Amino acid sequence: MKKHSWAAIPLYLFTLFFVVLPLIYVLALSFMTRNVTWGVDADFTLDNYRKILDPVYLKTFVSSLEIAVLTTVFTALIGYPFGYFMANLSGAARRITMMLVIIPFWTNALVRIYGWITLLRPQGLISSIFLGGASLQFLYTRPAVVLGMVYALLPFMILAVYSSALKLDRSQIDASRDLGANRFVAFWTIAFHQTLPGLMSGVVFVFVPSVGLFFISDLMGGGKIMLLGNLIENQLMRSRNLPFGAALAIVMMAMTLFLLWLYKKITKSGDLEGLI
């Protein structure tokens, strides 16, 4: 074995014990049977996966996907232009803007979400200042959950687009302008094409966690909005139905793997040319 291979052994061991083995355990658990009193029985069954097809649980899947899609769309609409133009700033302005984007990561996400709750509650700051004290009926609704998701995940979209826009070959844009293309045509045919991998990375970084961020739906939705992450948490921590919770987690992981496969496929150069 080569010398550098020995140095990688701790990484292999870490991956084995903290990634591979837990996943194998969850997969095996999803095919077991819940014990009538406590724990599980090692009886093979597919009922846990059949149970997911129940309309009640399918509704949760649909609701999770809807909120994830809305969150991804809004973060893309806000984060793409922000990240693109941030890459075009001068050195000092770029560093200041980057610091403002990163600062939220210095504060616990729960604290930031509670800040939004304080602002949006019926007699909160927004009602007092902008609505003259009138009651604001926005908190504990689906739009409030989407707002919380967008706020929490927007920096991931901005940073993904920003890192891609930094690599943009601006000489090609200048050449297209010299040849008579207007700003929109130059942006669409060159800049957007070259920054699309960053946008797709941001889509992955936003869509995947937005399906399972159950604490945001709990806080901003008041427990009225059930997402896939909420359903898994309820099965594991409250109902103690470990096999069904494991089956839900496996399905959620399969959705994530499919999205990653799709991202890898469409970010190939040939596939990108077919998208725009």
VENZI-V83863 format. One record per helix or strand of 2 or more residues. SS is the DSSP state (hx for helix, st for strand). FROM is the first residue (numbers start at 1). LEN is the number of residues. Records with the same first field share a line. If there is no record, write none. Layout:
SS = FROM-LEN, FROM-LEN
//
This chain:
hx = 3-5, 9-21, 47-6, 55-33, 91-16, 109-12, 125-6, 142-25, 170-9, 183-28, 214-8, 228-11, 242-25, 269-7
st = 33-2, 40-2
//
